[in-house]
């Protein structure tokens, strides 16, 4: 087995989180779900997930702690709803919430933390930052993940995907991986983001790596491992 631990998925019922769960199931990995709504989780994944659920929010430390029990790694796919005026602001979810779950994960001794962030987080003038400075909030969350999980014995992977689209199955396109927030624009299927996040559990070159990813031309792929290796060789893992 490529990875033998139990993976907690935060934000599992979101559109990207659902694909993360699907890919974990595809590889036969043990997983747990941290979700706000058990009803929605059962609707999305079926009644077999009932025993894998912890209900709560990354806004509350005690609920995070309950979710982290028996987990060995975390894939965090949460994100604020910036277009919903009734939703919590990005500062509460994309910054404070991410920092809260990352810090409590480390306190619990969890060794691997994988975060789904966004392209262009280092560009404060980007149009998306008009919405609660969402990209800046994501960057501040990233920075704390890197600080916490950059220590010896721990590892992080931070994915910065381009525009997310609801395409089909993963591994149907070539990928463009890069570092330094140099990709200006591009799109990627949510399923491919999930695939990259799950593969980061076992690919050594993905550990302690922050990278951007968009999809290239249509072409079936066996995995994304070659892209992780290529970026590590070409970039020296610069952030």
C-alpha positions in Angstrom: 0.0 0.0 0.0 1.4 3.4 -0.9 0.1 5.1 2.3 -1.0 3.2 5.4 -2.3 5.9 7.7 -5.7 7.4 8.3 -6.5 10.6 6.5 -8.8 13.3 7.8 -10.5 15.4 5.1 -11.7 18.8 6.3 -14.2 20.3 3.9 -15.2 16.9 2.6 -18.6 17.9 1.4 -17.3 20.8 -0.8 -17.0 20.2 -4.5 -13.2 19.6 -4.3 -13.4 17.8 -0.9 -15.9 15.3 -2.4 -13.3 14.4 -5.0 -10.6 14.0 -2.4 -12.8 11.5 -0.6 -13.4 9.7 -3.9 -9.7 9.4 -4.6 -8.9 8.2 -1.1 -11.6 5.5 -1.6 -10.2 4.7 -5.1 -6.7 3.9 -3.5 -8.3 2.0 -0.6 -7.0 4.4 2.1 -8.6 4.7 5.5 -10.3 8.1 5.9 -12.4 10.2 8.2 -14.6 13.2 7.4 -14.8 16.5 9.3 -18.0 18.2 8.1 -20.6 20.7 9.2 -23.6 18.6 8.1 -23.9 14.9 8.6 -27.0 14.8 6.5 -25.1 16.3 3.6 -22.2 13.9 4.0 -24.6 10.9 3.9 -26.3 12.4 0.9 -22.9 12.7 -0.9 -21.2 9.6 0.2 -23.9 7.1 1.4 -24.7 5.7 4.8 -21.4 3.8 5.0 -19.7 7.1 6.1 -21.7 7.5 9.2 -19.1 5.9 11.4 -16.4 8.0 9.8 -17.9 11.4 10.5 -17.1 14.1 13.0 -19.5 17.1 12.9 -18.1 20.6 13.5 -16.3 23.5 12.1 -12.7 24.7 11.8 -14.0 27.8 13.7 -14.1 25.7 16.9 -11.0 24.2 18.4 -12.7 21.5 20.5 -14.5 20.2 17.4 -11.3 20.1 15.5 -9.7 18.1 18.3 -12.5 15.5 18.2 -12.0 15.1 14.5 -8.3 14.7 14.7 -8.4 11.6 17.0 -6.8 8.6 15.3 -5.8 10.7 12.2 -2.3 10.4 10.8 -2.6 13.1 8.0 -4.9 15.9 7.1 -6.1 17.1 3.7 -7.7 20.5 4.2 -10.0 21.5 1.4 -12.0 24.2 3.2 -12.7 27.6 1.7 -14.9 30.5 2.4 -17.9 31.4 0.3 -16.8 34.8 -0.8 -19.9 35.5 -3.0 -22.3 34.7 -0.1 -22.8 37.8 2.1 -24.2 35.6 4.9 -21.1 33.3 5.0 -18.2 33.9 7.4 -15.5 36.2 5.9 -12.3 34.8 4.4 -10.4 35.9 7.5 -12.4 33.5 9.6 -12.1 30.4 7.3 -9.2 30.8 4.9 -6.8 32.3 7.5 -7.9 31.7 11.1 -9.7 28.4 10.4 -6.7 27.0 8.4 -4.3 28.2 11.1 -6.4 26.7 13.8 -6.7 23.2 12.3 -3.0 23.2 11.3 -1.8 24.2 14.8 -4.0 21.7 16.5 -3.0 19.0 14.0 0.6 19.5 14.9 -0.2 19.6 18.6 -1.8 16.2 18.2 1.4 14.8 16.5 -0.1 14.5 13.0 2.9 14.4 10.6 1.4 15.3 7.3 -0.7 18.4 6.4 -1.9 19.0 2.9 -3.7 22.3 2.1 -5.6 23.3 -1.0 -5.1 27.0 -1.5 -5.3 29.1 -4.7 -3.3 30.5 -7.6 -2.2 34.1 -7.2 -2.2 34.3 -3.4 1.0 36.4 -3.5 -0.7 39.1 -5.7 -2.6 41.6 -3.5 -3.9 43.5 -6.5 -5.6 40.4 -8.0 -9.4 41.0 -8.7 -10.4 38.2 -6.3 -8.9 40.1 -3.4 -11.8 42.5 -3.7 -13.8 39.9 -1.9 -12.6 40.1 1.7 -9.0 39.9 0.6 -9.5 36.2 0.2 -6.2 35.6 -1.5 -4.3 37.5 1.2 -6.1 35.5 3.8 -5.2 32.2 2.1 -1.5 33.3 1.9 -1.5 34.0 5.7 -3.0 30.6 6.3 -0.3 29.0 4.0 2.5 30.9 5.8 1.5 29.4 9.2 1.2 25.9 7.7 4.7 26.2 6.3 6.0 27.5 9.7 4.4 24.8 11.7 5.1 21.9 9.4 8.5 22.9 8.1 10.1 21.5 11.2 12.0 18.2 11.1 9.7 15.2 11.4 6.8 17.0 9.8 5.8 17.7 6.3 3.4 19.9 4.4 2.2 20.2 0.8 0.4 23.3 -0.3 -1.5 23.2 -3.7 -2.3 26.4 -5.5 -4.7 25.4 -8.3 -5.9 27.6 -11.0 -9.6 28.2 -11.7 -11.5 25.2 -10.5 -13.9 23.5 -12.9 -16.3 20.5 -12.5 -14.8 18.3 -15.1 -14.9 14.5 -15.2 -12.6 11.9 -13.9 -9.0 12.8 -13.0 -5.8 11.9 -14.9 -7.2 12.8 -18.3 -4.9 15.8 -18.9 -1.2 16.7 -18.8 -0.4 19.0 -15.9 1.6 22.1 -15.5 3.2 22.3 -12.1 5.3 25.4 -11.1 6.5 27.3 -8.0 6.9 31.0 -7.2 3.3 31.9 -8.1 4.5 32.5 -11.7 1.5 31.0 -13.5 -0.8 33.9 -14.5 -3.9 32.0 -15.4 -5.4 28.6 -16.2 -8.0 26.1 -15.1 -8.0 22.7 -13.6 -10.5 20.0 -12.9 -11.4 19.6 -9.2 -10.8 15.9 -9.7 -7.2 16.5 -10.7 -6.6 18.8 -7.7 -7.9 16.0 -5.5 -5.7 13.5 -7.2 -2.6 15.7 -6.7 -3.5 16.2 -3.0 -3.9 12.4 -2.4 -0.7 11.5 -4.3 1.1 14.0 -2.1 0.6 11.6 0.8 3.2 9.2 -0.6 5.3 11.1 -3.2 8.6 12.2 -1.4 9.1 15.2 -3.7 5.7 16.6 -2.6 6.8 16.9 1.0 7.6 20.5 2.1 6.5 21.8 -1.3 4.3 24.8 -2.3 3.3 24.7 -5.9 0.8 25.9 -8.5 -1.0 23.6 -10.9 -3.2 23.9 -13.9 -4.1 21.4 -16.6 -2.6 21.2 -20.0 -3.7 19.3 -23.1 -5.9 16.2 -23.0 -3.7 13.1 -22.6 -4.3 10.2 -20.2 -1.9 10.0 -17.2 -1.0 7.1 -15.0 -0.2 9.4 -12.1 1.1 12.9 -11.4 4.3 11.6 -9.7 6.5 12.6 -12.7 5.3 16.2 -12.3 6.2 16.3 -8.6 9.7 14.9 -9.5 10.2 17.4 -12.3 9.2 20.4 -10.2 11.6 19.3 -7.4 14.4 18.9 -9.9 13.9 22.2 -11.7 12.9 24.5 -8.9 14.8 23.5 -5.8 11.4 23.6 -4.1 11.3 27.4 -4.0 8.2 28.9 -2.4 
